[in-house]
Amino acid sequence: MKLSGDFEQPHRGDMSRLVMASVAFVAAIFILVLAVNQKDSPSQKPVNNTQAVVAESQTGPDTSKVPDASALSPEDFDFWDMYGESEESTEEETEETAESKPEDDPATDGRHTRLVGADGKEEWVLISPYLPKHEYDFTKLVCQSNLMKYYVEGRQVSFVGADISKYQDYVDFVKLKKAGVDFVMLRVGGRGYSTGQLNEDDYFEENLKRAGDAGLSIGLYFSSQAITEEEAEEEARFLLERIGDAKIDYPIAIDMGFVENDTARVEEISRAERTNLTKKFLETIESEGYIPMIYGNKDWLLKRVDLSKLTDYDIWYSETADLPDYPYRFSMWQYTKTASIDGISGYANLNISFIDFSEK
């Protein structure tokens, strides 16, 4: 049995030396790996899984601790999330973000319309998605000898008009018709913008008779300065009483507005009040079987009254321009106040109607 004991003792010593040698060998390998890893740049991909485990941060590995390889799982070797997306991918996302970014310029975003006030100041007004829009194709507008015409499939579907008041003095309606005018809008009268007194236009009665004799279609308008609903109805009744037996086949319009270089009565009332007064006038006209209409420029229609309360009525839009810059629905357009035409000695106000109201 002595031999057996002598045999076991050297065996245990040999095993200890073997274990110590193995540990030293593994340690040397890890030290070598760590040294190689320190030489790599932060953006360089790891060459093997061991580097991925050791690289605990972008600032380099923590050499104070050596990971226990036996405790690692397959997920610990998934090192791809350490690296950012490729430069190409980032550039593509930047381009997509720029394309999807909403346009901030109201002049080009398609949601605003330019407005220049009476004081000359420019602003961009948001176009309401709830108001009916016009559907005209202005490439089909043709101006021939100061007469604006609209064509569809080569056929003229518009009508030429002139609005007439005492400011045109005497008008030869026969010559006017021969010059190509189809209808006239005659001023019946107005209310004083400061006194509030009602007055008939000096030439109305004569213009009404001679325009009818010339075979022109006739519409009417009244220059309103009403500041109460009673006054608005009074103005409409004042106009209706002066029609008599005359044939009125074009609309009857209310022309409420400010005046240049002075203060008008309607400046002292609110937008909501002006809207209600306009509606009262038009309701009175409509109750007698005539076609009611609102006259106004862009500033008046977009800022001085509330169009959302007046969508039942035709619009007579006023803008001196080659093309109308108005987003909403309108039936007539007063495009010039300085035209020259046979039958009117001075400047003429000319209009185009996109509707033949005589057939309505």
Residue pairs with C-beta under 8 A, 6 or more apart in sequence:
27 66
30 66
33 50
33 51
33 54
34 54
34 61
34 63
36 51
37 46
37 51
37 54
37 55
37 60
37 61
38 60
38 61
40 46
40 51
42 58
42 59
43 83
45 83
46 52
46 55
46 79
49 77
49 79
52 77
52 79
52 82
53 67
53 72
53 76
53 77
54 61
54 67
55 61
55 79
55 82
56 62
58 82
84 90
102 109
103 109
106 112
106 124
107 114
107 124
111 126
111 127
112 124
112 125
112 126
112 127
113 124
113 125
113 127
113 298
113 302
113 325
113 326
113 327
114 122
114 123
114 124
114 125
114 325
115 122
115 123
115 124
115 125
115 298
115 299
115 302
115 303
116 122
116 299
117 123
117 299
117 303
118 258
118 260
118 299
125 302
125 303
127 327
128 307
128 308
130 308
131 307
131 308
131 311
131 328
131 329
132 311
132 328
132 329
133 327
133 328
133 329
134 326
134 327
134 328
134 329
134 330
136 150
136 354
138 323
138 324
140 150
140 151
140 152
141 148
141 149
141 150
141 323
142 148
142 149
142 150
142 151
143 149
143 322
145 180
146 336
146 339
146 340
146 341
146 350
147 160
147 180
147 181
147 350
148 158
148 160
148 333
148 335
148 350
148 352
149 156
149 158
149 160
149 352
150 156
150 157
150 158
150 352
150 354
151 157
151 158
157 354
158 352
158 353
158 354
159 182
159 183
159 217
159 352
159 353
159 355
159 356
160 180
160 181
160 182
160 183
160 350
160 351
160 352
161 181
161 182
161 183
161 184
161 185
161 219
161 250
161 332
161 350
161 351
161 352
161 353
162 176
162 181
162 184
162 185
162 341
162 344
162 348
162 349
162 350
162 351
163 184
163 185
163 186
163 187
163 221
163 334
163 349
163 351
164 171
164 184
164 185
164 186
164 187
164 203
164 207
164 211
164 344
164 349
165 186
165 187
165 201
165 203
166 187
166 201
166 202
166 203
167 346
168 203
168 344
168 345
168 346
168 347
168 348
168 349
169 203
169 345
169 346
170 203
170 345
171 203
171 207
171 210
171 343
171 344
172 342
172 343
172 344
173 184
173 207
173 210
173 211
173 213
173 214
173 216
173 343
174 214
174 343
175 342
175 343
176 184
176 214
176 216
176 341
176 342
176 343
176 344
177 214
177 215
177 216
177 343
178 342
178 343
179 341
179 342
179 343
181 216
181 341
181 343
182 216
182 217
182 353
183 216
183 217
183 218
183 219
183 250
183 353
183 357
183 358
184 207
184 211
184 216
184 217
184 218
184 219
185 219
185 220
185 221
185 250
185 253
185 316
185 351
186 201
186 204
186 207
186 208
186 211
186 218
186 219
186 220
186 221
187 201
187 204
187 220
187 221
187 222
187 223
188 200
188 201
188 204
188 220
188 221
188 222
188 238
188 239
188 242
189 198
189 199
189 200
189 201
189 204
189 222
189 223
189 238
189 239
189 242
190 198
190 199
190 201
190 222
190 223
190 224
190 225
191 197
191 198
191 199
191 223
191 224
191 225
191 226
191 231
191 235
191 265
192 198
192 199
192 225
193 225
193 259
193 262
193 264
193 265
193 266
194 262
194 263
194 264
194 265
196 225
196 227
196 231
196 265
198 234
198 235
198 238
200 242
201 207
204 242
205 242
208 218
208 243
208 246
209 246
211 218
212 218
212 246
212 247
217 249
217 250
217 357
217 358
218 246
218 247
218 248
218 249
218 250
219 248
219 249
219 250
219 251
219 252
219 253
219 293
219 357
220 239
220 243
220 248
220 250
220 252
220 253
221 252
221 253
221 254
221 255
221 293
221 295
221 316
222 235
222 236
222 238
222 239
222 252
222 253
222 254
222 255
222 281
223 255
223 256
223 257
224 232
224 235
224 254
224 255
224 256
224 266
224 277
224 278
224 281
225 256
225 264
225 265
225 266
226 232
226 234
226 235
226 256
226 266
226 277
226 281
227 265
227 266
227 268
227 269
227 273
227 277
228 277
229 276
229 277
229 280
231 277
232 277
232 278
232 280
232 281
232 284
233 280
233 281
233 284
235 254
235 281
236 280
236 281
236 284
236 285
237 284
239 252
239 285
240 284
240 285
240 288
248 290
249 357
249 358
250 291
250 353
250 357
250 358
251 290
251 291
251 292
251 293
251 314
251 316
251 331
251 332
251 357
252 285
252 290
252 291
252 292
252 293
253 292
253 293
253 294
253 295
253 316
254 278
254 281
254 282
254 292
254 293
254 294
254 295
255 295
255 296
256 266
256 274
256 277
256 278
256 296
256 300
257 264
257 266
257 296
257 297
257 300
258 264
258 266
258 267
266 274
269 277
271 303
271 304
271 305
271 306
272 306
274 304
274 305
275 305
275 306
275 309
275 310
276 309
278 294
278 305
278 310
279 309
279 310
281 292
282 292
282 293
282 294
282 310
282 313
283 292
285 292
286 292
291 314
291 357
291 360
292 313
292 314
293 313
293 314
293 315
293 316
293 331
293 332
294 301
294 305
294 310
294 313
294 314
294 315
294 316
295 316
295 318
295 334
296 304
296 305
296 315
296 316
296 317
296 318
297 317
297 318
297 319
298 317
298 319
298 325
298 326
301 307
301 315
301 317
301 326
301 328
307 328
314 330
314 331
314 332
314 355
315 328
315 329
315 330
315 331
315 332
316 330
316 331
316 332
316 333
316 334
316 351
317 324
317 326
317 330
317 332
317 333
317 334
318 333
318 334
319 325
319 326
319 333
319 334
319 335
320 335
320 336
320 337
320 338
321 335
324 330
324 333
324 335
330 354
331 353
331 354
331 355
331 357
332 351
332 352
332 353
332 354
332 355
333 351
333 352
333 354
334 349
334 350
334 351
335 350
335 351
335 352
336 348
336 349
336 350
337 347
337 349
338 347
338 348
339 347
339 348
339 349
339 350
340 347
340 348
341 348
341 350
